[in-house]
Amino acid sequence: MSGKGDRPAGFDQEICKRRSEVERTIDALMGFRAVATRYGKRAHVFHGIVTVAVIRLRLRAYIHCPGARRRLSPFS
């Protein structure tokens, strides 16, 4: 054991943060029914479904962030 509580000696906080980010992203993707059920059986179709799901997640996060309206409109 290291001196940082109950963490093992080889604990890397950066690896833990990245793994958590990957797990949260996969969990968010599973919220899309077509991704969760693997509706597209062919690889290229499934890749397209996942790509669209990721774009929707990124847009949703972008629109809901503070100040997004200023950045969305190029005329303001």
Helices and strands as residue ranges (DSSP letters): H 13-29, H 33-36, H 43-63, H 68-72
